[in-house]
Amino acid sequence: EIVLTQSPGTLSLSPGERATLSCRASQSVSNNYLVWYQQKPGQAPRLLIFGASRRATGIPDRFSGSGSGTDFTLTISRLEPEDFAVYYCQQYGTSAFTFGPGTKVDIK
Amino acid sequence: QMQLQESGPGLVKPSETLSLTCTVSGASISGNNYDWGWIRQPPGKGLEWIANIYNSGYTYYNPSLKSRVTMSVDTSNNQFSLKLMSVTAADTAVFYCARRNPRVGGFDSWGQGTLVTVSS
């Protein structure tokens, strides 16, 4: 099973600042099947990024993903008030999915 | 617009079986382009994948839960279901049903989630 580790656990930033979130896998993620979700309190997760770097439909271009193999990054170029949330990475491989523990982006 | 809706008891006793159903509207579950899954989230904690199923009935499970989980699909009613046996308080969680899009490798549509509490 591939284990995902996310850092930092919490990121305290102000609106307008840049957020950089890390997701590290215990083994290489095949075909870059690395996905990012955003979750706000009381809501289901929302798909943001797939294939490590491709934005899902309707996702603003301030969200970007990068990385390959075992190291992946989600960047929010300029935080908007609605971006303060928890972000999860998830990988798919060998008929199994695993999620990272999440990074909370909160208001400084 | 496609929607997913979870339904089932909100309270289950320890050692009993948790049963949930996801009803899909606005799209046919019989389509070949997607498979369907369950994910859970204990209060205040992260996400855990439980299982997925294709409309053919082929299933794949989280190895850590496999011995206690069964998924089924009912294409005539556009639903899929989850059974989790021998529950304990550790199974208390919000349970989400979701559609997996193989093109993206993840879940692109989610239900709103339903809280299931395991307690006597």
gemmi code that builds the backbone of each chain (N, CA, C; Angstrom):
import gemmi

chains = {
    "A": [
        ("GLU", (0.842, -1.199, 0.000), (0.000, 0.000, 0.000), (0.874, 1.244, 0.000)),
        ("ILE", (0.514, 2.174, -0.858), (1.253, 3.446, -0.904), (0.731, 4.373, 0.186)),
        ("VAL", (1.624, 4.867, 1.025), (1.275, 5.794, 2.097), (1.615, 7.207, 1.642)),
        ("LEU", (0.661, 8.111, 1.830), (0.871, 9.519, 1.487), (1.066, 10.334, 2.754)),
        ("THR", (2.054, 11.206, 2.722), (2.334, 12.121, 3.831), (2.189, 13.538, 3.330)),
        ("GLN", (1.452, 14.374, 4.048), (1.265, 15.758, 3.655), (1.912, 16.687, 4.664)),
        ("SER", (2.489, 17.761, 4.140), (3.075, 18.769, 5.023), (2.872, 20.159, 4.440)),
        ("PRO", (2.778, 21.172, 5.318), (2.667, 21.032, 6.769), (1.281, 20.549, 7.158)),
        ("GLY", (1.083, 20.270, 8.431), (-0.239, 19.880, 8.881), (-1.207, 21.056, 8.834)),
        ("THR", (-0.706, 22.201, 9.201), (-1.486, 23.437, 9.149), (-0.622, 24.535, 8.559)),
        ("LEU", (-1.240, 25.350, 7.713), (-0.567, 26.466, 7.074), (-1.391, 27.723, 7.373)),
        ("SER", (-0.802, 28.635, 8.099), (-1.509, 29.867, 8.480), (-1.022, 31.013, 7.601)),
        ("LEU", (-1.922, 31.521, 6.782), (-1.572, 32.559, 5.812), (-2.662, 33.609, 5.754)),
        ("SER", (-2.341, 34.715, 5.118), (-3.300, 35.802, 4.932), (-3.827, 35.788, 3.504)),
        ("PRO", (-5.038, 36.308, 3.306), (-5.541, 36.426, 1.927), (-4.542, 37.173, 1.052)),
        ("GLY", (-4.388, 36.688, -0.180), (-3.437, 37.289, -1.102), (-2.073, 36.625, -1.103)),
        ("GLU", (-1.784, 35.871, -0.054), (-0.493, 35.178, 0.009), (-0.517, 33.901, -0.816)),
        ("ARG", (0.673, 33.375, -1.027), (0.861, 32.152, -1.790), (0.928, 30.972, -0.831)),
        ("ALA", (0.225, 29.893, -1.196), (0.239, 28.688, -0.371), (0.915, 27.563, -1.141)),
        ("THR", (1.825, 26.867, -0.470), (2.513, 25.729, -1.080), (2.332, 24.516, -0.186)),
        ("LEU", (1.655, 23.501, -0.707), (1.327, 22.302, 0.054), (2.057, 21.123, -0.563)),
        ("SER", (2.577, 20.255, 0.294), (3.367, 19.129, -0.170), (2.670, 17.809, 0.085)),
        ("CYS", (2.846, 16.868, -0.821), (2.341, 15.511, -0.679), (3.458, 14.573, -1.120)),
        ("ARG", (3.865, 13.688, -0.228), (4.951, 12.762, -0.528), (4.452, 11.329, -0.413)),
        ("ALA", (4.790, 10.501, -1.398), (4.350, 9.112, -1.430), (5.475, 8.162, -1.027)),
        ("SER", (5.090, 7.057, -0.403), (6.085, 6.081, 0.048), (6.675, 5.277, -1.108)),
        ("GLN", (5.962, 5.270, -2.235), (6.455, 4.635, -3.466), (6.018, 5.517, -4.629)),
        ("SER", (6.613, 5.300, -5.766), (6.260, 6.089, -6.937), (4.785, 5.890, -7.310)),
        ("VAL", (4.117, 6.991, -7.603), (2.708, 6.948, -7.987), (2.631, 6.724, -9.488)),
        ("SER", (1.976, 5.641, -9.883), (1.976, 5.255, -11.293), (1.173, 6.242, -12.137)),
        ("ASN", (1.707, 6.494, -13.339), (1.019, 7.343, -14.313), (0.592, 8.677, -13.734)),
        ("ASN", (1.285, 9.101, -12.684), (0.906, 10.356, -12.021), (-0.573, 10.379, -11.634)),
        ("TYR", (-1.077, 9.249, -11.146), (-2.456, 9.199, -10.664), (-2.522, 9.854, -9.278)),
        ("LEU", (-2.180, 11.122, -9.257), (-2.190, 11.875, -8.019), (-3.227, 12.979, -8.155)),
        ("VAL", (-4.116, 13.034, -7.177), (-5.269, 13.928, -7.218), (-5.263, 14.802, -5.975)),
        ("TRP", (-5.755, 16.001, -6.086), (-5.929, 16.904, -4.945), (-7.409, 17.265, -4.796)),
        ("TYR", (-7.850, 17.300, -3.541), (-9.205, 17.722, -3.203), (-9.155, 18.878, -2.210)),
        ("GLN", (-10.214, 19.667, -2.248), (-10.448, 20.710, -1.245), (-11.689, 20.326, -0.459)),
        ("GLN", (-11.638, 20.467, 0.851), (-12.821, 20.204, 1.669), (-13.050, 21.348, 2.649)),
        ("LYS", (-14.249, 21.881, 2.611), (-14.658, 22.913, 3.566), (-15.533, 22.273, 4.632)),
        ("PRO", (-15.628, 22.900, 5.812), (-16.394, 22.302, 6.913), (-17.828, 21.974, 6.508)),
        ("GLY", (-18.251, 20.762, 6.828), (-19.614, 20.345, 6.557), (-19.905, 20.014, 5.108)),
        ("GLN", (-18.877, 20.017, 4.276), (-19.065, 19.743, 2.851), (-18.270, 18.512, 2.422)),
        ("ALA", (-18.700, 17.936, 1.312), (-17.931, 16.854, 0.705), (-16.677, 17.418, 0.046)),
        ("PRO", (-15.670, 16.605, -0.126), (-14.488, 17.060, -0.870), (-14.856, 17.446, -2.304)),
        ("ARG", (-14.035, 18.331, -2.853), (-14.199, 18.761, -4.242), (-12.898, 18.496, -4.983)),
        ("LEU", (-13.019, 17.877, -6.133), (-11.842, 17.577, -6.942), (-11.243, 18.858, -7.496)),
        ("LEU", (-9.945, 19.061, -7.267), (-9.257, 20.250, -7.766), (-8.331, 19.924, -8.938)),
        ("ILE", (-7.450, 18.961, -8.698), (-6.352, 18.645, -9.603), (-6.312, 17.146, -9.826)),
        ("PHE", (-6.098, 16.715, -11.072), (-5.882, 15.304, -11.359), (-4.657, 15.156, -12.256)),
        ("GLY", (-4.155, 13.927, -12.310), (-2.939, 13.712, -13.084), (-1.793, 14.583, -12.614)),
        ("ALA", (-1.791, 14.886, -11.343), (-0.771, 15.691, -10.668), (-0.808, 17.169, -11.018)),
        ("SER", (-1.236, 17.522, -12.247), (-1.083, 18.921, -12.666), (-2.237, 19.474, -13.489)),
        ("ARG", (-3.281, 18.684, -13.705), (-4.376, 19.141, -14.551), (-5.549, 19.613, -13.697)),
        ("ARG", (-6.008, 20.823, -13.958), (-7.126, 21.343, -13.186), (-8.431, 20.687, -13.620)),
        ("ALA", (-9.275, 20.364, -12.627), (-10.594, 19.839, -12.920), (-11.478, 20.966, -13.465)),
        ("THR", (-12.592, 20.569, -14.030), (-13.519, 21.528, -14.623), (-13.960, 22.568, -13.605)),
        ("GLY", (-13.849, 23.836, -13.993), (-14.333, 24.921, -13.154), (-13.394, 25.386, -12.062)),
        ("ILE", (-12.213, 24.804, -11.986), (-11.260, 25.196, -10.934), (-10.458, 26.408, -11.392)),
        ("PRO", (-10.401, 27.444, -10.562), (-9.680, 28.678, -10.967), (-8.196, 28.419, -11.208)),
        ("ASP", (-7.609, 29.242, -12.072), (-6.214, 29.006, -12.444), (-5.223, 29.417, -11.369)),
        ("ARG", (-5.709, 29.947, -10.250), (-4.779, 30.202, -9.140), (-4.349, 28.902, -8.470)),
        ("PHE", (-5.074, 27.808, -8.753), (-4.696, 26.489, -8.250), (-3.829, 25.792, -9.300)),
        ("SER", (-2.689, 25.293, -8.873), (-1.853, 24.547, -9.790), (-1.194, 23.383, -9.062)),
        ("GLY", (-0.950, 22.321, -9.798), (-0.294, 21.150, -9.239), (0.953, 20.819, -10.020)),
        ("SER", (1.908, 20.236, -9.323), (3.147, 19.837, -9.981), (3.712, 18.622, -9.275)),
        ("GLY", (4.752, 18.059, -9.885), (5.448, 16.934, -9.281), (5.275, 15.656, -10.060)),
        ("SER", (6.040, 14.658, -9.658), (5.976, 13.335, -10.265), (6.671, 12.342, -9.349)),
        ("GLY", (6.442, 11.062, -9.627), (7.107, 10.037, -8.831), (6.579, 9.978, -7.408)),
        ("THR", (7.339, 10.527, -6.475), (6.938, 10.478, -5.065), (6.704, 11.843, -4.442)),
        ("ASP", (6.990, 12.910, -5.151), (6.875, 14.258, -4.570), (5.967, 15.150, -5.404)),
        ("PHE", (4.927, 15.663, -4.758), (3.916, 16.450, -5.440), (3.622, 17.714, -4.641)),
        ("THR", (3.198, 18.749, -5.366), (2.934, 20.047, -4.740), (1.648, 20.626, -5.285)),
        ("LEU", (0.842, 21.173, -4.381), (-0.310, 21.993, -4.751), (0.032, 23.429, -4.376)),
        ("THR", (-0.120, 24.325, -5.330), (0.153, 25.740, -5.093), (-1.106, 26.547, -5.336)),
        ("ILE", (-1.397, 27.430, -4.400), (-2.469, 28.419, -4.583), (-1.757, 29.756, -4.689)),
        ("SER", (-1.822, 30.368, -5.848), (-0.946, 31.523, -6.113), (-1.277, 32.726, -5.237)),
        ("ARG", (-2.549, 33.015, -5.096), (-2.992, 34.128, -4.236), (-4.266, 33.677, -3.541)),
        ("LEU", (-4.178, 33.528, -2.249), (-5.310, 32.994, -1.495), (-6.494, 33.944, -1.501)),
        ("GLU", (-7.639, 33.381, -1.859), (-8.900, 34.094, -1.745), (-9.582, 33.636, -0.457)),
        ("PRO", (-10.506, 34.436, 0.082), (-11.166, 34.047, 1.342), (-11.795, 32.656, 1.284)),
        ("GLU", (-12.298, 32.263, 0.122), (-12.962, 30.958, 0.000), (-11.984, 29.794, -0.100)),
        ("ASP", (-10.686, 30.075, -0.148), (-9.699, 29.003, -0.280), (-9.266, 28.424, 1.066)),
        ("PHE", (-9.684, 29.038, 2.154), (-9.276, 28.525, 3.466), (-10.094, 27.271, 3.753)),
        ("ALA", (-9.403, 26.158, 3.815), (-10.045, 24.843, 3.820), (-8.975, 23.789, 4.117)),
        ("VAL", (-9.397, 22.534, 4.075), (-8.452, 21.426, 4.194), (-8.243, 20.820, 2.814)),
        ("TYR", (-6.991, 20.492, 2.516), (-6.631, 19.942, 1.218), (-6.045, 18.546, 1.399)),
        ("TYR", (-6.559, 17.622, 0.601), (-6.108, 16.232, 0.655), (-5.519, 15.826, -0.689)),
        ("CYS", (-4.430, 15.091, -0.638), (-3.974, 14.412, -1.843), (-4.446, 12.961, -1.777)),
        ("GLN", (-4.540, 12.350, -2.926), (-5.022, 10.964, -3.034), (-4.338, 10.325, -4.227)),
        ("GLN", (-3.981, 9.050, -4.082), (-3.373, 8.351, -5.206), (-4.198, 7.109, -5.536)),
        ("TYR", (-4.084, 6.711, -6.792), (-4.753, 5.497, -7.235), (-3.711, 4.576, -7.846)),
        ("GLY", (-3.663, 3.346, -7.330), (-2.748, 2.388, -7.915), (-3.136, 0.968, -7.550)),
        ("THR", (-3.032, 0.060, -8.491), (-3.278, -1.364, -8.234), (-4.620, -1.582, -7.527)),
        ("SER", (-5.657, -0.969, -8.103), (-7.029, -1.135, -7.585), (-7.152, -0.763, -6.121)),
        ("ALA", (-6.514, 0.293, -5.734), (-6.668, 0.787, -4.362), (-6.385, 2.280, -4.336)),
        ("PHE", (-7.064, 2.930, -3.424), (-6.891, 4.372, -3.259), (-6.384, 4.649, -1.856)),
        ("THR", (-5.492, 5.606, -1.733), (-5.138, 6.091, -0.405), (-5.144, 7.609, -0.413)),
        ("PHE", (-5.519, 8.164, 0.738), (-5.544, 9.605, 0.928), (-4.420, 10.004, 1.872)),
        ("GLY", (-3.923, 11.201, 1.674), (-3.042, 11.791, 2.663), (-3.846, 12.292, 3.844)),
        ("PRO", (-3.169, 12.659, 4.941), (-3.870, 13.100, 6.157), (-4.430, 14.510, 6.074)),
        ("GLY", (-4.066, 15.250, 5.043), (-4.616, 16.589, 4.860), (-3.718, 17.707, 5.366)),
        ("THR", (-3.852, 18.858, 4.718), (-3.226, 20.104, 5.175), (-4.339, 21.127, 5.346)),
        ("LYS", (-4.405, 21.698, 6.526), (-5.393, 22.749, 6.782), (-4.767, 24.098, 6.480)),
        ("VAL", (-5.419, 24.869, 5.618), (-4.981, 26.234, 5.334), (-5.928, 27.154, 6.079)),
        ("ASP", (-5.410, 27.825, 7.097), (-6.289, 28.712, 7.853), (-5.786, 30.148, 7.814)),
        ("ILE", (-6.667, 31.038, 8.266), (-6.390, 32.476, 8.171), (-5.483, 32.907, 9.306)),
        ("LYS", (-4.412, 33.568, 8.927), (-3.447, 34.056, 9.911), (-3.990, 35.272, 10.648)),
    ],
    "B": [
        ("GLN", (-28.062, 17.586, -14.201), (-26.851, 17.528, -13.388), (-26.908, 16.304, -12.479)),
        ("MET", (-25.847, 15.532, -12.506), (-25.839, 14.321, -11.724), (-25.751, 14.619, -10.235)),
        ("GLN", (-26.487, 13.830, -9.444), (-26.420, 13.945, -7.991), (-26.340, 12.555, -7.381)),
        ("LEU", (-25.665, 12.484, -6.231), (-25.605, 11.254, -5.466), (-26.172, 11.548, -4.078)),
        ("GLN", (-26.944, 10.613, -3.555), (-27.586, 10.808, -2.251), (-27.463, 9.541, -1.418)),
        ("GLU", (-26.815, 9.672, -0.269), (-26.688, 8.546, 0.649), (-27.943, 8.411, 1.499)),
        ("SER", (-28.294, 7.185, 1.842), (-29.406, 6.962, 2.753), (-29.129, 5.723, 3.595)),
        ("GLY", (-29.713, 5.733, 4.792), (-29.534, 4.614, 5.709), (-29.639, 5.071, 7.146)),
        ("PRO", (-29.616, 4.129, 8.073), (-29.742, 4.479, 9.493), (-28.598, 5.357, 9.963)),
        ("GLY", (-28.913, 6.302, 10.825), (-27.888, 7.167, 11.396), (-27.272, 6.594, 12.663)),
        ("LEU", (-27.865, 5.531, 13.178), (-27.389, 4.926, 14.415), (-27.381, 3.407, 14.260)),
        ("VAL", (-26.255, 2.817, 14.557), (-26.103, 1.360, 14.473), (-25.480, 0.871, 15.781)),
        ("LYS", (-25.945, -0.260, 16.246), (-25.414, -0.812, 17.500), (-24.093, -1.553, 17.252)),
        ("PRO", (-23.221, -1.536, 18.238), (-21.970, -2.301, 18.109), (-22.243, -3.764, 17.800)),
        ("SER", (-21.401, -4.331, 16.977), (-21.423, -5.726, 16.495), (-22.442, -5.951, 15.379)),
        ("GLU", (-23.278, -4.964, 15.098), (-24.266, -5.134, 14.036), (-23.693, -4.717, 12.680)),
        ("THR", (-24.539, -4.762, 11.655), (-24.118, -4.438, 10.289), (-24.649, -3.078, 9.873)),
        ("LEU", (-23.750, -2.246, 9.401), (-24.092, -0.925, 8.872), (-24.456, -1.102, 7.399)),
        ("SER", (-25.614, -0.574, 7.005), (-26.053, -0.684, 5.613), (-26.421, 0.692, 5.073)),
        ("LEU", (-25.826, 1.039, 3.963), (-26.093, 2.321, 3.319), (-26.360, 2.115, 1.831)),
        ("THR", (-27.176, 3.003, 1.283), (-27.469, 2.986, -0.145), (-27.180, 4.358, -0.726)),
        ("CYS", (-26.659, 4.371, -1.934), (-26.430, 5.607, -2.669), (-27.310, 5.590, -3.905)),
        ("THR", (-28.163, 6.604, -4.021), (-29.034, 6.733, -5.181), (-28.464, 7.793, -6.114)),
        ("VAL", (-28.287, 7.407, -7.357), (-27.733, 8.312, -8.361), (-28.865, 8.852, -9.223)),
        ("SER", (-28.900, 10.157, -9.391), (-29.896, 10.780, -10.262), (-29.184, 11.652, -11.291)),
        ("GLY", (-29.825, 11.794, -12.434), (-29.263, 12.637, -13.478), (-28.226, 11.948, -14.346)),
        ("ALA", (-27.973, 10.686, -14.103), (-27.044, 9.909, -14.921), (-27.304, 8.440, -14.657)),
        ("SER", (-26.970, 7.599, -15.640), (-27.192, 6.170, -15.477), (-25.956, 5.506, -14.894)),
        ("ILE", (-26.188, 4.724, -13.875), (-25.098, 3.990, -13.236), (-24.605, 2.873, -14.152)),
        ("SER", (-25.380, 2.577, -15.181), (-25.040, 1.484, -16.096), (-24.009, 1.894, -17.135)),
        ("GLY", (-23.708, 3.168, -17.218), (-22.707, 3.620, -18.169), (-21.360, 2.990, -17.894)),
        ("ASN", (-20.570, 2.833, -18.938), (-19.310, 2.112, -18.799), (-18.125, 2.989, -18.451)),
        ("ASN", (-18.367, 4.254, -18.289), (-17.232, 5.159, -18.158), (-16.781, 5.404, -16.728)),
        ("TYR", (-17.553, 4.932, -15.772), (-17.249, 5.256, -14.387), (-17.395, 4.035, -13.494)),
        ("ASP", (-16.805, 4.120, -12.296), (-17.183, 3.206, -11.234), (-17.546, 4.025, -9.996)),
        ("TRP", (-18.025, 3.348, -8.985), (-18.736, 4.003, -7.892), (-18.157, 3.541, -6.556)),
        ("GLY", (-18.010, 4.487, -5.641), (-17.306, 4.134, -4.421), (-17.884, 4.716, -3.153)),
        ("TRP", (-17.331, 4.218, -2.045), (-17.654, 4.709, -0.711), (-16.364, 5.163, -0.024)),
        ("ILE", (-16.457, 6.293, 0.618), (-15.347, 6.870, 1.383), (-15.928, 7.299, 2.721)),
        ("ARG", (-15.163, 7.156, 3.792), (-15.660, 7.592, 5.092), (-14.696, 8.566, 5.748)),
        ("GLN", (-15.238, 9.310, 6.718), (-14.451, 10.322, 7.420), (-14.909, 10.384, 8.868)),
        ("PRO", (-14.150, 9.822, 9.784), (-14.490, 9.962, 11.213), (-14.523, 11.431, 11.599)),
        ("PRO", (-15.333, 11.783, 12.574), (-15.453, 13.193, 12.981), (-14.096, 13.819, 13.282)),
        ("GLY", (-13.805, 14.922, 12.615), (-12.563, 15.655, 12.848), (-11.321, 15.017, 12.270)),
        ("LYS", (-11.481, 13.959, 11.469), (-10.323, 13.252, 10.931), (-10.335, 13.257, 9.402)),
        ("GLY", (-9.407, 12.489, 8.827), (-9.232, 12.482, 7.385), (-10.109, 11.463, 6.673)),
        ("LEU", (-9.881, 11.366, 5.370), (-10.680, 10.526, 4.491), (-10.081, 9.126, 4.385)),
        ("GLU", (-10.957, 8.134, 4.336), (-10.524, 6.743, 4.158), (-11.396, 6.105, 3.085)),
        ("TRP", (-10.755, 5.596, 2.033), (-11.478, 4.874, 0.994), (-11.897, 3.509, 1.528)),
        ("ILE", (-13.137, 3.120, 1.183), (-13.667, 1.839, 1.650), (-13.702, 0.818, 0.520)),
        ("ALA", (-14.374, 1.142, -0.571), (-14.565, 0.164, -1.641), (-15.122, 0.849, -2.882)),
        ("ASN", (-14.973, 0.152, -4.020), (-15.553, 0.609, -5.294), (-16.216, -0.546, -6.014)),
        ("ILE", (-17.151, -0.206, -6.903), (-17.846, -1.218, -7.677), (-18.115, -0.697, -9.079)),
        ("TYR", (-18.014, -1.610, -10.074), (-18.417, -1.297, -11.427), (-19.863, -1.748, -11.633)),
        ("ASN", (-20.488, -1.254, -12.704), (-21.873, -1.648, -12.938), (-21.987, -3.138, -13.250)),
        ("SER", (-20.893, -3.768, -13.596), (-20.882, -5.216, -13.813), (-20.959, -5.997, -12.512)),
        ("GLY", (-20.713, -5.291, -11.401), (-20.665, -5.942, -10.101), (-19.259, -6.231, -9.613)),
        ("TYR", (-18.269, -5.992, -10.460), (-16.881, -6.186, -10.030), (-16.551, -5.179, -8.925)),
        ("THR", (-15.984, -5.693, -7.846), (-15.672, -4.841, -6.701), (-14.190, -4.887, -6.352)),
        ("TYR", (-13.727, -3.830, -5.737), (-12.405, -3.841, -5.134), (-12.461, -3.065, -3.828)),
        ("TYR", (-11.718, -3.564, -2.856), (-11.880, -3.123, -1.474), (-10.564, -2.647, -0.865)),
        ("ASN", (-10.710, -1.755, 0.120), (-9.575, -1.394, 0.963), (-9.144, -2.669, 1.707)),
        ("PRO", (-7.885, -3.068, 1.569), (-7.453, -4.315, 2.219), (-7.708, -4.331, 3.726)),
        ("SER", (-7.649, -3.167, 4.365), (-7.820, -3.127, 5.822), (-9.269, -3.339, 6.246)),
        ("LEU", (-10.200, -3.217, 5.322), (-11.629, -3.362, 5.631), (-12.271, -4.537, 4.893)),
        ("LYS", (-11.528, -5.147, 4.007), (-12.079, -6.131, 3.081), (-12.864, -7.245, 3.756)),
        ("SER", (-12.403, -7.694, 4.906), (-13.058, -8.825, 5.571), (-14.438, -8.467, 6.107)),
        ("ARG", (-14.744, -7.173, 6.205), (-16.009, -6.766, 6.804), (-16.940, -6.049, 5.818)),
        ("VAL", (-16.495, -5.840, 4.594), (-17.225, -4.988, 3.661), (-17.787, -5.782, 2.485)),
        ("THR", (-19.011, -5.410, 2.096), (-19.601, -5.914, 0.866), (-20.254, -4.746, 0.137)),
        ("MET", (-19.989, -4.645, -1.164), (-20.685, -3.668, -1.996), (-21.524, -4.398, -3.010)),
        ("SER", (-22.638, -3.780, -3.399), (-23.490, -4.334, -4.442), (-24.041, -3.191, -5.273)),
        ("VAL", (-24.522, -3.538, -6.467), (-25.084, -2.534, -7.365), (-26.451, -2.999, -7.858)),
        ("ASP", (-27.365, -2.049, -7.969), (-28.717, -2.309, -8.460), (-28.960, -1.356, -9.624)),
        ("THR", (-28.644, -1.815, -10.824), (-28.743, -0.923, -11.977), (-30.186, -0.555, -12.299)),
        ("SER", (-31.125, -1.411, -11.966), (-32.534, -1.114, -12.275), (-33.040, 0.076, -11.478)),
        ("ASN", (-32.507, 0.272, -10.286), (-32.899, 1.410, -9.453), (-31.830, 2.502, -9.400)),
        ("ASN", (-30.780, 2.317, -10.190), (-29.694, 3.297, -10.249), (-29.095, 3.549, -8.861)),
        ("GLN", (-28.820, 2.457, -8.160), (-28.297, 2.552, -6.804), (-27.113, 1.606, -6.608)),
        ("PHE", (-26.292, 1.926, -5.640), (-25.298, 0.980, -5.163), (-25.266, 1.047, -3.641)),
        ("SER", (-24.806, -0.035, -3.033), (-24.955, -0.163, -1.589), (-23.666, -0.633, -0.926)),
        ("LEU", (-23.623, -0.393, 0.382), (-22.481, -0.774, 1.209), (-22.992, -1.501, 2.447)),
        ("LYS", (-22.336, -2.581, 2.784), (-22.574, -3.245, 4.076), (-21.240, -3.377, 4.790)),
        ("LEU", (-21.206, -2.918, 6.023), (-20.011, -3.020, 6.868), (-20.411, -3.803, 8.119)),
        ("MET", (-19.823, -4.959, 8.285), (-20.232, -5.871, 9.356), (-19.451, -5.640, 10.640)),
        ("SER", (-19.998, -6.130, 11.715), (-19.328, -6.156, 13.027), (-18.757, -4.794, 13.392)),
        ("VAL", (-19.596, -3.797, 13.352), (-19.112, -2.430, 13.580), (-18.778, -2.197, 15.052)),
        ("THR", (-17.851, -1.262, 15.254), (-17.498, -0.782, 16.589), (-17.560, 0.741, 16.566)),
        ("ALA", (-17.313, 1.337, 17.734), (-17.348, 2.802, 17.819), (-16.346, 3.434, 16.842)),
        ("ALA", (-15.274, 2.717, 16.531), (-14.271, 3.245, 15.598), (-14.800, 3.402, 14.180)),
        ("ASP", (-15.945, 2.813, 13.895), (-16.550, 2.942, 12.566), (-17.473, 4.152, 12.464)),
        ("THR", (-17.655, 4.876, 13.547), (-18.451, 6.103, 13.507), (-17.805, 7.095, 12.550)),
        ("ALA", (-18.572, 7.562, 11.586), (-17.988, 8.423, 10.552), (-19.092, 9.032, 9.692)),
        ("VAL", (-18.720, 10.038, 8.929), (-19.536, 10.479, 7.798), (-19.161, 9.588, 6.622)),
        ("PHE", (-20.155, 8.978, 6.023), (-19.947, 8.107, 4.880), (-20.387, 8.849, 3.613)),
        ("TYR", (-19.471, 8.904, 2.643), (-19.761, 9.530, 1.365), (-19.821, 8.463, 0.271)),
        ("CYS", (-20.793, 8.612, -0.639), (-20.709, 7.858, -1.877), (-20.212, 8.816, -2.961)),
        ("ALA", (-19.545, 8.258, -3.953), (-18.902, 9.103, -4.951), (-18.728, 8.348, -6.259)),
        ("ARG", (-18.591, 9.118, -7.329), (-18.320, 8.562, -8.642), (-16.826, 8.692, -8.939)),
        ("ARG", (-16.214, 7.590, -9.339), (-14.823, 7.658, -9.750), (-14.751, 7.754, -11.261)),
        ("ASN", (-13.958, 8.713, -11.709), (-13.734, 8.914, -13.131), (-12.356, 8.344, -13.481)),
        ("PRO", (-12.301, 7.248, -14.212), (-10.995, 6.648, -14.517), (-10.062, 7.606, -15.256)),
        ("ARG", (-10.638, 8.571, -15.974), (-9.812, 9.523, -16.709), (-8.981, 10.381, -15.754)),
        ("VAL", (-9.504, 10.598, -14.545), (-8.779, 11.450, -13.609), (-8.169, 10.654, -12.454)),
        ("GLY", (-8.556, 9.379, -12.341), (-7.985, 8.561, -11.276), (-8.546, 8.837, -9.906)),
        ("GLY", (-9.540, 9.709, -9.821), (-10.113, 10.045, -8.519), (-11.612, 10.222, -8.623)),
        ("PHE", (-12.180, 10.770, -7.566), (-13.625, 10.893, -7.435), (-14.065, 12.301, -7.838)),
        ("ASP", (-14.859, 12.390, -8.904), (-15.192, 13.709, -9.425), (-16.575, 14.195, -9.018)),
        ("SER", (-17.388, 13.345, -8.429), (-18.688, 13.758, -7.914), (-18.938, 13.031, -6.604)),
        ("TRP", (-19.476, 13.750, -5.636), (-19.673, 13.208, -4.301), (-21.094, 13.473, -3.823)),
        ("GLY", (-21.614, 12.569, -2.984), (-22.814, 12.864, -2.245), (-22.501, 13.818, -1.109)),
        ("GLN", (-23.528, 14.258, -0.426), (-23.338, 15.219, 0.662), (-22.800, 14.558, 1.925)),
        ("GLY", (-22.905, 13.238, 1.992), (-22.422, 12.512, 3.161), (-23.524, 12.276, 4.179)),
        ("THR", (-23.400, 11.171, 4.903), (-24.345, 10.858, 5.965), (-23.568, 10.370, 7.181)),
        ("LEU", (-23.909, 10.916, 8.334), (-23.225, 10.533, 9.573), (-23.845, 9.256, 10.118)),
        ("VAL", (-23.004, 8.270, 10.359), (-23.439, 7.039, 11.004), (-22.692, 6.911, 12.324)),
        ("THR", (-23.454, 6.817, 13.390), (-22.888, 6.678, 14.730), (-23.079, 5.252, 15.211)),
        ("VAL", (-22.018, 4.665, 15.713), (-22.097, 3.320, 16.281), (-22.131, 3.468, 17.793)),
        ("SER", (-23.253, 3.110, 18.372), (-23.434, 3.257, 19.809), (-24.600, 2.391, 20.259)),
        ("SER", (-24.505, 1.923, 21.480), (-25.605, 1.131, 22.035), (-26.656, 2.028, 22.677)),
    ],
}
model = gemmi.Model(1)
for chain_id, residues in chains.items():
    chain = gemmi.Chain(chain_id)
    for i, (resn, *xyz) in enumerate(residues, 1):
        res = gemmi.Residue()
        res.name, res.seqid = resn, gemmi.SeqId(i, " ")
        for name, pos in zip(("N", "CA", "C"), xyz):
            atom = gemmi.Atom()
            atom.name, atom.element = name, gemmi.Element(name[0])
            atom.pos, atom.b_iso = gemmi.Position(*pos), 0.0
            res.add_atom(atom)
        chain.add_residue(res)
    model.add_chain(chain)
structure = gemmi.Structure()
structure.add_model(model)
structure.setup_entities()
